[in-house]
Amino acid sequence: MRSEECSLPFCAQTNDPAPLFVAEAYDNAQKKINIVNLESFRGKWVILFFYSSDFTFV
């Protein structure tokens, strides 16, 4: 069941498509930060992992 009580601009629900975005991503193979966009992965499986405060490289 969908909740209509979300006050954010986008509230993800199960089976919703992800909105298109551009973001920075760390590439461990190249040891650098790259710019990625969701559009470049169209037709492929994608896992979005983010944990804003606890994920660090220290």
CHARMM-style PDB file with segment names, atoms N, HN, CA, C and O in Angstrom:
ATOM      1  N   MET     1       0.843  -1.179   0.000  1.00  0.00      PROA
ATOM      2  CA  MET     1       0.000   0.000   0.000  1.00  0.00      PROA
ATOM      3  C   MET     1       0.888   1.243   0.000  1.00  0.00      PROA
ATOM      4  O   MET     1       1.869   1.297   0.742  1.00  0.00      PROA
ATOM      5  N   ARG     2       0.566   2.218  -0.802  1.00  0.00      PROA
ATOM      6  HN  ARG     2      -0.231   2.174  -1.405  1.00  0.00      PROA
ATOM      7  CA  ARG     2       1.335   3.459  -0.900  1.00  0.00      PROA
ATOM      8  C   ARG     2       0.895   4.437   0.184  1.00  0.00      PROA
ATOM      9  O   ARG     2      -0.289   4.553   0.500  1.00  0.00      PROA
ATOM     10  N   SER     3       1.864   5.126   0.735  1.00  0.00      PROA
ATOM     11  HN  SER     3       2.826   5.031   0.478  1.00  0.00      PROA
ATOM     12  CA  SER     3       1.565   6.159   1.715  1.00  0.00      PROA
ATOM     13  C   SER     3       1.504   7.508   1.013  1.00  0.00      PROA
ATOM     14  O   SER     3       2.414   7.850   0.259  1.00  0.00      PROA
ATOM     15  N   GLU     4       0.476   8.258   1.241  1.00  0.00      PROA
ATOM     16  HN  GLU     4      -0.264   7.980   1.854  1.00  0.00      PROA
ATOM     17  CA  GLU     4       0.330   9.592   0.644  1.00  0.00      PROA
ATOM     18  C   GLU     4       0.749  10.676   1.631  1.00  0.00      PROA
ATOM     19  O   GLU     4       0.458  11.850   1.405  1.00  0.00      PROA
ATOM     20  N   GLU     5       1.433  10.308   2.730  1.00  0.00      PROA
ATOM     21  HN  GLU     5       1.670   9.354   2.913  1.00  0.00      PROA
ATOM     22  CA  GLU     5       1.787  11.255   3.770  1.00  0.00      PROA
ATOM     23  C   GLU     5       3.212  11.778   3.653  1.00  0.00      PROA
ATOM     24  O   GLU     5       3.735  12.323   4.625  1.00  0.00      PROA
ATOM     25  N   CYS     6       3.846  11.636   2.526  1.00  0.00      PROA
ATOM     26  HN  CYS     6       3.421  11.194   1.736  1.00  0.00      PROA
ATOM     27  CA  CYS     6       5.223  12.084   2.337  1.00  0.00      PROA
ATOM     28  C   CYS     6       5.240  13.567   1.979  1.00  0.00      PROA
ATOM     29  O   CYS     6       4.525  13.994   1.073  1.00  0.00      PROA
ATOM     30  N   SER     7       6.050  14.352   2.685  1.00  0.00      PROA
ATOM     31  HN  SER     7       6.631  14.005   3.422  1.00  0.00      PROA
ATOM     32  CA  SER     7       6.127  15.786   2.406  1.00  0.00      PROA
ATOM     33  C   SER     7       7.382  16.155   1.610  1.00  0.00      PROA
ATOM     34  O   SER     7       7.607  17.334   1.340  1.00  0.00      PROA
ATOM     35  N   LEU     8       8.196  15.177   1.233  1.00  0.00      PROA
ATOM     36  HN  LEU     8       8.013  14.219   1.453  1.00  0.00      PROA
ATOM     37  CA  LEU     8       9.411  15.428   0.458  1.00  0.00      PROA
ATOM     38  C   LEU     8       9.088  15.513  -1.024  1.00  0.00      PROA
ATOM     39  O   LEU     8       8.047  15.015  -1.452  1.00  0.00      PROA
ATOM     40  N   PRO     9       9.973  16.145  -1.832  1.00  0.00      PROA
ATOM     41  CA  PRO     9       9.726  16.226  -3.279  1.00  0.00      PROA
ATOM     42  C   PRO     9       9.647  14.853  -3.942  1.00  0.00      PROA
ATOM     43  O   PRO     9       8.905  14.681  -4.909  1.00  0.00      PROA
ATOM     44  N   PHE    10      10.400  13.874  -3.437  1.00  0.00      PROA
ATOM     45  HN  PHE    10      11.003  14.015  -2.651  1.00  0.00      PROA
ATOM     46  CA  PHE    10      10.345  12.520  -3.985  1.00  0.00      PROA
ATOM     47  C   PHE    10      10.422  11.530  -2.839  1.00  0.00      PROA
ATOM     48  O   PHE    10      11.367  11.570  -2.051  1.00  0.00      PROA
ATOM     49  N   CYS    11       9.465  10.664  -2.737  1.00  0.00      PROA
ATOM     50  HN  CYS    11       8.698  10.632  -3.377  1.00  0.00      PROA
ATOM     51  CA  CYS    11       9.451   9.614  -1.719  1.00  0.00      PROA
ATOM     52  C   CYS    11       9.411   8.273  -2.425  1.00  0.00      PROA
ATOM     53  O   CYS    11       8.387   7.899  -2.998  1.00  0.00      PROA
ATOM     54  N   ALA    12      10.512   7.552  -2.388  1.00  0.00      PROA
ATOM     55  HN  ALA    12      11.343   7.855  -1.922  1.00  0.00      PROA
ATOM     56  CA  ALA    12      10.597   6.268  -3.087  1.00  0.00      PROA
ATOM     57  C   ALA    12       9.691   5.238  -2.439  1.00  0.00      PROA
ATOM     58  O   ALA    12       9.614   5.128  -1.216  1.00  0.00      PROA
ATOM     59  N   GLN    13       9.016   4.499  -3.279  1.00  0.00      PROA
ATOM     60  HN  GLN    13       9.078   4.589  -4.273  1.00  0.00      PROA
ATOM     61  CA  GLN    13       8.181   3.384  -2.861  1.00  0.00      PROA
ATOM     62  C   GLN    13       8.661   2.143  -3.606  1.00  0.00      PROA
ATOM     63  O   GLN    13       9.324   2.263  -4.636  1.00  0.00      PROA
ATOM     64  N   THR    14       8.346   0.984  -3.115  1.00  0.00      PROA
ATOM     65  HN  THR    14       7.807   0.886  -2.279  1.00  0.00      PROA
ATOM     66  CA  THR    14       8.712  -0.258  -3.783  1.00  0.00      PROA
ATOM     67  C   THR    14       8.206  -0.253  -5.214  1.00  0.00      PROA
ATOM     68  O   THR    14       7.055   0.101  -5.473  1.00  0.00      PROA
ATOM     69  N   ASN    15       9.072  -0.647  -6.143  1.00  0.00      PROA
ATOM     70  HN  ASN    15      10.006  -0.934  -5.932  1.00  0.00      PROA
ATOM     71  CA  ASN    15       8.782  -0.745  -7.581  1.00  0.00      PROA
ATOM     72  C   ASN    15       8.688   0.592  -8.304  1.00  0.00      PROA
ATOM     73  O   ASN    15       8.355   0.611  -9.489  1.00  0.00      PROA
ATOM     74  N   ASP    16       8.969   1.709  -7.643  1.00  0.00      PROA
ATOM     75  HN  ASP    16       9.240   1.693  -6.680  1.00  0.00      PROA
ATOM     76  CA  ASP    16       9.028   3.001  -8.332  1.00  0.00      PROA
ATOM     77  C   ASP    16      10.337   3.085  -9.116  1.00  0.00      PROA
ATOM     78  O   ASP    16      11.368   2.615  -8.634  1.00  0.00      PROA
ATOM     79  N   PRO    17      10.319   3.673 -10.313  1.00  0.00      PROA
ATOM     80  CA  PRO    17      11.590   3.902 -11.008  1.00  0.00      PROA
ATOM     81  C   PRO    17      12.369   5.008 -10.293  1.00  0.00      PROA
ATOM     82  O   PRO    17      11.783   5.933  -9.730  1.00  0.00      PROA
ATOM     83  N   ALA    18      13.680   4.898 -10.325  1.00  0.00      PROA
ATOM     84  HN  ALA    18      14.156   4.147 -10.782  1.00  0.00      PROA
ATOM     85  CA  ALA    18      14.514   5.930  -9.704  1.00  0.00      PROA
ATOM     86  C   ALA    18      14.505   7.177 -10.573  1.00  0.00      PROA
ATOM     87  O   ALA    18      14.487   7.064 -11.799  1.00  0.00      PROA
ATOM     88  N   PRO    19      14.518   8.361  -9.975  1.00  0.00      PROA
ATOM     89  CA  PRO    19      14.596   9.586 -10.775  1.00  0.00      PROA
ATOM     90  C   PRO    19      15.993   9.717 -11.386  1.00  0.00      PROA
ATOM     91  O   PRO    19      16.972   9.247 -10.806  1.00  0.00      PROA
ATOM     92  N   LEU    20      16.084  10.346 -12.538  1.00  0.00      PROA
ATOM     93  HN  LEU    20      15.289  10.727 -13.009  1.00  0.00      PROA
ATOM     94  CA  LEU    20      17.390  10.567 -13.155  1.00  0.00      PROA
ATOM     95  C   LEU    20      18.190  11.539 -12.294  1.00  0.00      PROA
ATOM     96  O   LEU    20      17.639  12.502 -11.762  1.00  0.00      PROA
ATOM     97  N   PHE    21      19.486  11.286 -12.159  1.00  0.00      PROA
ATOM     98  HN  PHE    21      19.934  10.504 -12.592  1.00  0.00      PROA
ATOM     99  CA  PHE    21      20.331  12.156 -11.350  1.00  0.00      PROA
ATOM    100  C   PHE    21      21.773  12.063 -11.816  1.00  0.00      PROA
ATOM    101  O   PHE    21      22.148  11.155 -12.557  1.00  0.00      PROA
ATOM    102  N   VAL    22      22.571  13.019 -11.368  1.00  0.00      PROA
ATOM    103  HN  VAL    22      22.267  13.757 -10.766  1.00  0.00      PROA
ATOM    104  CA  VAL    22      24.018  13.028 -11.568  1.00  0.00      PROA
ATOM    105  C   VAL    22      24.630  13.126 -10.174  1.00  0.00      PROA
ATOM    106  O   VAL    22      24.166  13.903  -9.339  1.00  0.00      PROA
ATOM    107  N   ALA    23      25.689  12.326  -9.922  1.00  0.00      PROA
ATOM    108  HN  ALA    23      26.067  11.695 -10.600  1.00  0.00      PROA
ATOM    109  CA  ALA    23      26.296  12.327  -8.593  1.00  0.00      PROA
ATOM    110  C   ALA    23      27.773  11.960  -8.678  1.00  0.00      PROA
ATOM    111  O   ALA    23      28.246  11.443  -9.690  1.00  0.00      PROA
ATOM    112  N   GLU    24      28.485  12.240  -7.595  1.00  0.00      PROA
ATOM    113  HN  GLU    24      28.101  12.660  -6.773  1.00  0.00      PROA
ATOM    114  CA  GLU    24      29.869  11.811  -7.481  1.00  0.00      PROA
ATOM    115  C   GLU    24      29.889  10.393  -6.921  1.00  0.00      PROA
ATOM    116  O   GLU    24      29.086  10.053  -6.052  1.00  0.00      PROA
ATOM    117  N   ALA    25      30.816   9.561  -7.422  1.00  0.00      PROA
ATOM    118  HN  ALA    25      31.468   9.838  -8.127  1.00  0.00      PROA
ATOM    119  CA  ALA    25      30.960   8.188  -6.942  1.00  0.00      PROA
ATOM    120  C   ALA    25      32.438   7.839  -6.867  1.00  0.00      PROA
ATOM    121  O   ALA    25      33.204   8.171  -7.772  1.00  0.00      PROA
ATOM    122  N   TYR    26      32.836   7.180  -5.805  1.00  0.00      PROA
ATOM    123  HN  TYR    26      32.214   6.910  -5.070  1.00  0.00      PROA
ATOM    124  CA  TYR    26      34.233   6.772  -5.654  1.00  0.00      PROA
ATOM    125  C   TYR    26      34.481   5.497  -6.443  1.00  0.00      PROA
ATOM    126  O   TYR    26      33.760   4.512  -6.285  1.00  0.00      PROA
ATOM    127  N   ASP    27      35.496   5.515  -7.288  1.00  0.00      PROA
ATOM    128  HN  ASP    27      36.082   6.315  -7.416  1.00  0.00      PROA
ATOM    129  CA  ASP    27      35.895   4.355  -8.087  1.00  0.00      PROA
ATOM    130  C   ASP    27      37.131   3.751  -7.427  1.00  0.00      PROA
ATOM    131  O   ASP    27      38.226   4.305  -7.526  1.00  0.00      PROA
ATOM    132  N   ASN    28      36.954   2.625  -6.760  1.00  0.00      PROA
ATOM    133  HN  ASN    28      36.064   2.176  -6.680  1.00  0.00      PROA
ATOM    134  CA  ASN    28      38.053   2.010  -6.021  1.00  0.00      PROA
ATOM    135  C   ASN    28      39.162   1.515  -6.947  1.00  0.00      PROA
ATOM    136  O   ASN    28      40.330   1.528  -6.558  1.00  0.00      PROA
ATOM    137  N   ALA    29      38.827   1.082  -8.157  1.00  0.00      PROA
ATOM    138  HN  ALA    29      37.878   1.071  -8.472  1.00  0.00      PROA
ATOM    139  CA  ALA    29      39.841   0.602  -9.106  1.00  0.00      PROA
ATOM    140  C   ALA    29      40.768   1.736  -9.538  1.00  0.00      PROA
ATOM    141  O   ALA    29      41.977   1.541  -9.662  1.00  0.00      PROA
ATOM    142  N   GLN    30      40.198   2.918  -9.769  1.00  0.00      PROA
ATOM    143  HN  GLN    30      39.216   3.076  -9.668  1.00  0.00      PROA
ATOM    144  CA  GLN    30      40.993   4.066 -10.209  1.00  0.00      PROA
ATOM    145  C   GLN    30      41.437   4.951  -9.047  1.00  0.00      PROA
ATOM    146  O   GLN    30      42.227   5.877  -9.230  1.00  0.00      PROA
ATOM    147  N   LYS    31      40.926   4.661  -7.859  1.00  0.00      PROA
ATOM    148  HN  LYS    31      40.284   3.909  -7.711  1.00  0.00      PROA
ATOM    149  CA  LYS    31      41.246   5.443  -6.654  1.00  0.00      PROA
ATOM    150  C   LYS    31      40.938   6.921  -6.837  1.00  0.00      PROA
ATOM    151  O   LYS    31      41.734   7.780  -6.461  1.00  0.00      PROA
ATOM    152  N   LYS    32      39.771   7.213  -7.419  1.00  0.00      PROA
ATOM    153  HN  LYS    32      39.124   6.515  -7.725  1.00  0.00      PROA
ATOM    154  CA  LYS    32      39.376   8.611  -7.591  1.00  0.00      PROA
ATOM    155  C   LYS    32      37.853   8.722  -7.613  1.00  0.00      PROA
ATOM    156  O   LYS    32      37.143   7.722  -7.719  1.00  0.00      PROA
ATOM    157  N   ILE    33      37.378   9.939  -7.513  1.00  0.00      PROA
ATOM    158  HN  ILE    33      37.955  10.751  -7.427  1.00  0.00      PROA
ATOM    159  CA  ILE    33      35.945  10.219  -7.566  1.00  0.00      PROA
ATOM    160  C   ILE    33      35.573  10.557  -9.001  1.00  0.00      PROA
ATOM    161  O   ILE    33      36.206  11.409  -9.624  1.00  0.00      PROA
ATOM    162  N   ASN    34      34.555   9.898  -9.525  1.00  0.00      PROA
ATOM    163  HN  ASN    34      34.041   9.206  -9.018  1.00  0.00      PROA
ATOM    164  CA  ASN    34      34.045  10.146 -10.874  1.00  0.00      PROA
ATOM    165  C   ASN    34      32.632  10.702 -10.799  1.00  0.00      PROA
ATOM    166  O   ASN    34      31.942  10.524  -9.795  1.00  0.00      PROA
ATOM    167  N   ILE    35      32.206  11.364 -11.842  1.00  0.00      PROA
ATOM    168  HN  ILE    35      32.766  11.509 -12.658  1.00  0.00      PROA
ATOM    169  CA  ILE    35      30.824  11.817 -11.970  1.00  0.00      PROA
ATOM    170  C   ILE    35      30.053  10.733 -12.720  1.00  0.00      PROA
ATOM    171  O   ILE    35      30.460  10.315 -13.804  1.00  0.00      PROA
ATOM    172  N   VAL    36      28.955  10.285 -12.149  1.00  0.00      PROA
ATOM    173  HN  VAL    36      28.624  10.624 -11.269  1.00  0.00      PROA
ATOM    174  CA  VAL    36      28.117   9.265 -12.790  1.00  0.00      PROA
ATOM    175  C   VAL    36      26.706   9.806 -12.943  1.00  0.00      PROA
ATOM    176  O   VAL    36      26.288  10.696 -12.203  1.00  0.00      PROA
ATOM    177  N   ASN    37      25.976   9.263 -13.911  1.00  0.00      PROA
ATOM    178  HN  ASN    37      26.316   8.540 -14.512  1.00  0.00      PROA
ATOM    179  CA  ASN    37      24.567   9.625 -14.041  1.00  0.00      PROA
ATOM    180  C   ASN    37      23.766   8.367 -14.306  1.00  0.00      PROA
ATOM    181  O   ASN    37      24.249   7.442 -14.961  1.00  0.00      PROA
ATOM    182  N   LEU    38      22.566   8.331 -13.809  1.00  0.00      PROA
ATOM    183  HN  LEU    38      22.174   9.082 -13.278  1.00  0.00      PROA
ATOM    184  CA  LEU    38      21.734   7.141 -13.909  1.00  0.00      PROA
ATOM    185  C   LEU    38      21.411   6.792 -15.354  1.00  0.00      PROA
ATOM    186  O   LEU    38      21.282   5.613 -15.685  1.00  0.00      PROA
ATOM    187  N   GLU    39      21.280   7.774 -16.209  1.00  0.00      PROA
ATOM    188  HN  GLU    39      21.385   8.732 -15.941  1.00  0.00      PROA
ATOM    189  CA  GLU    39      20.942   7.542 -17.615  1.00  0.00      PROA
ATOM    190  C   GLU    39      21.965   6.628 -18.297  1.00  0.00      PROA
ATOM    191  O   GLU    39      21.597   5.848 -19.176  1.00  0.00      PROA
ATOM    192  N   SER    40      23.232   6.712 -17.910  1.00  0.00      PROA
ATOM    193  HN  SER    40      23.530   7.345 -17.197  1.00  0.00      PROA
ATOM    194  CA  SER    40      24.267   5.897 -18.556  1.00  0.00      PROA
ATOM    195  C   SER    40      24.140   4.409 -18.224  1.00  0.00      PROA
ATOM    196  O   SER    40      24.799   3.581 -18.853  1.00  0.00      PROA
ATOM    197  N   PHE    41      23.312   4.063 -17.256  1.00  0.00      PROA
ATOM    198  HN  PHE    41      22.776   4.735 -16.745  1.00  0.00      PROA
ATOM    199  CA  PHE    41      23.106   2.667 -16.874  1.00  0.00      PROA
ATOM    200  C   PHE    41      21.767   2.119 -17.376  1.00  0.00      PROA
ATOM    201  O   PHE    41      21.351   1.040 -16.953  1.00  0.00      PROA
ATOM    202  N   ARG    42      21.096   2.832 -18.257  1.00  0.00      PROA
ATOM    203  HN  ARG    42      21.434   3.709 -18.600  1.00  0.00      PROA
ATOM    204  CA  ARG    42      19.786   2.397 -18.749  1.00  0.00      PROA
ATOM    205  C   ARG    42      19.882   0.982 -19.319  1.00  0.00      PROA
ATOM    206  O   ARG    42      20.782   0.679 -20.103  1.00  0.00      PROA
ATOM    207  N   GLY    43      18.944   0.118 -18.916  1.00  0.00      PROA
ATOM    208  HN  GLY    43      18.213   0.364 -18.279  1.00  0.00      PROA
ATOM    209  CA  GLY    43      18.904  -1.262 -19.385  1.00  0.00      PROA
ATOM    210  C   GLY    43      19.789  -2.213 -18.593  1.00  0.00      PROA
ATOM    211  O   GLY    43      19.846  -3.404 -18.899  1.00  0.00      PROA
ATOM    212  N   LYS    44      20.485  -1.697 -17.571  1.00  0.00      PROA
ATOM    213  HN  LYS    44      20.438  -0.730 -17.322  1.00  0.00      PROA
ATOM    214  CA  LYS    44      21.365  -2.530 -16.752  1.00  0.00      PROA
ATOM    215  C   LYS    44      20.850  -2.556 -15.319  1.00  0.00      PROA
ATOM    216  O   LYS    44      20.119  -1.661 -14.895  1.00  0.00      PROA
ATOM    217  N   TRP    45      21.234  -3.582 -14.584  1.00  0.00      PROA
ATOM    218  HN  TRP    45      21.828  -4.309 -14.928  1.00  0.00      PROA
ATOM    219  CA  TRP    45      20.913  -3.636 -13.166  1.00  0.00      PROA
ATOM    220  C   TRP    45      21.803  -2.635 -12.429  1.00  0.00      PROA
ATOM    221  O   TRP    45      22.994  -2.527 -12.718  1.00  0.00      PROA
ATOM    222  N   VAL    46      21.221  -1.904 -11.476  1.00  0.00      PROA
ATOM    223  HN  VAL    46      20.253  -1.992 -11.240  1.00  0.00      PROA
ATOM    224  CA  VAL    46      21.962  -0.899 -10.711  1.00  0.00      PROA
ATOM    225  C   VAL    46      21.611  -1.047  -9.237  1.00  0.00      PROA
ATOM    226  O   VAL    46      20.443  -1.196  -8.878  1.00  0.00      PROA
ATOM    227  N   ILE    47      22.620  -1.005  -8.401  1.00  0.00      PROA
ATOM    228  HN  ILE    47      23.569  -0.885  -8.693  1.00  0.00      PROA
ATOM    229  CA  ILE    47      22.405  -0.967  -6.953  1.00  0.00      PROA
ATOM    230  C   ILE    47      22.884   0.395  -6.475  1.00  0.00      PROA
ATOM    231  O   ILE    47      24.039   0.762  -6.691  1.00  0.00      PROA
ATOM    232  N   LEU    48      22.007   1.136  -5.833  1.00  0.00      PROA
ATOM    233  HN  LEU    48      21.069   0.837  -5.658  1.00  0.00      PROA
ATOM    234  CA  LEU    48      22.368   2.444  -5.279  1.00  0.00      PROA
ATOM    235  C   LEU    48      22.660   2.255  -3.794  1.00  0.00      PROA
ATOM    236  O   LEU    48      21.782   1.855  -3.030  1.00  0.00      PROA
ATOM    237  N   PHE    49      23.882   2.542  -3.394  1.00  0.00      PROA
ATOM    238  HN  PHE    49      24.595   2.867  -4.015  1.00  0.00      PROA
ATOM    239  CA  PHE    49      24.291   2.407  -2.003  1.00  0.00      PROA
ATOM    240  C   PHE    49      24.695   3.774  -1.483  1.00  0.00      PROA
ATOM    241  O   PHE    49      25.588   4.417  -2.032  1.00  0.00      PROA
ATOM    242  N   PHE    50      24.049   4.204  -0.446  1.00  0.00      PROA
ATOM    243  HN  PHE    50      23.323   3.682   0.001  1.00  0.00      PROA
ATOM    244  CA  PHE    50      24.470   5.445   0.189  1.00  0.00      PROA
ATOM    245  C   PHE    50      24.130   5.373   1.663  1.00  0.00      PROA
ATOM    246  O   PHE    50      23.093   4.842   2.061  1.00  0.00      PROA
ATOM    247  N   TYR    51      25.020   5.915   2.451  1.00  0.00      PROA
ATOM    248  HN  TYR    51      25.862   6.347   2.128  1.00  0.00      PROA
ATOM    249  CA  TYR    51      24.830   5.972   3.894  1.00  0.00      PROA
ATOM    250  C   TYR    51      25.550   7.228   4.332  1.00  0.00      PROA
ATOM    251  O   TYR    51      26.715   7.181   4.726  1.00  0.00      PROA
ATOM    252  N   SER    52      24.881   8.310   4.267  1.00  0.00      PROA
ATOM    253  HN  SER    52      23.935   8.348   3.947  1.00  0.00      PROA
ATOM    254  CA  SER    52      25.492   9.645   4.306  1.00  0.00      PROA
ATOM    255  C   SER    52      26.465   9.921   5.443  1.00  0.00      PROA
ATOM    256  O   SER    52      27.506  10.531   5.199  1.00  0.00      PROA
ATOM    257  N   SER    53      26.184   9.510   6.650  1.00  0.00      PROA
ATOM    258  HN  SER    53      25.339   9.014   6.848  1.00  0.00      PROA
ATOM    259  CA  SER    53      27.042   9.902   7.764  1.00  0.00      PROA
ATOM    260  C   SER    53      28.088   8.869   8.153  1.00  0.00      PROA
ATOM    261  O   SER    53      29.155   9.239   8.642  1.00  0.00      PROA
ATOM    262  N   ASP    54      27.816   7.595   7.951  1.00  0.00      PROA
ATOM    263  HN  ASP    54      26.949   7.295   7.553  1.00  0.00      PROA
ATOM    264  CA  ASP    54      28.698   6.565   8.484  1.00  0.00      PROA
ATOM    265  C   ASP    54      29.680   5.980   7.486  1.00  0.00      PROA
ATOM    266  O   ASP    54      30.608   5.287   7.902  1.00  0.00      PROA
ATOM    267  N   PHE    55      29.526   6.221   6.202  1.00  0.00      PROA
ATOM    268  HN  PHE    55      28.771   6.784   5.865  1.00  0.00      PROA
ATOM    269  CA  PHE    55      30.404   5.615   5.204  1.00  0.00      PROA
ATOM    270  C   PHE    55      31.555   6.556   4.900  1.00  0.00      PROA
ATOM    271  O   PHE    55      31.375   7.581   4.241  1.00  0.00      PROA
ATOM    272  N   THR    56      32.752   6.200   5.388  1.00  0.00      PROA
ATOM    273  HN  THR    56      32.898   5.367   5.923  1.00  0.00      PROA
ATOM    274  CA  THR    56      33.934   7.023   5.134  1.00  0.00      PROA
ATOM    275  C   THR    56      35.070   6.127   4.656  1.00  0.00      PROA
ATOM    276  O   THR    56      34.992   4.905   4.780  1.00  0.00      PROA
ATOM    277  N   PHE    57      36.115   6.725   4.115  1.00  0.00      PROA
ATOM    278  HN  PHE    57      36.177   7.718   4.015  1.00  0.00      PROA
ATOM    279  CA  PHE    57      37.249   5.970   3.620  1.00  0.00      PROA
ATOM    280  C   PHE    57      38.395   5.944   4.624  1.00  0.00      PROA
ATOM    281  O   PHE    57      39.514   5.568   4.273  1.00  0.00      PROA
ATOM    282  N   VAL    58      38.134   6.333   5.850  1.00  0.00      PROA
ATOM    283  HN  VAL    58      37.225   6.637   6.134  1.00  0.00      PROA
ATOM    284  CA  VAL    58      39.179   6.363   6.879  1.00  0.00      PROA
ATOM    285  C   VAL    58      39.267   5.015   7.549  1.00  0.00      PROA
ATOM    286  OT1 VAL    58      40.085   4.825   8.449  1.00  0.00      PROA
TER     287      VAL     58
END
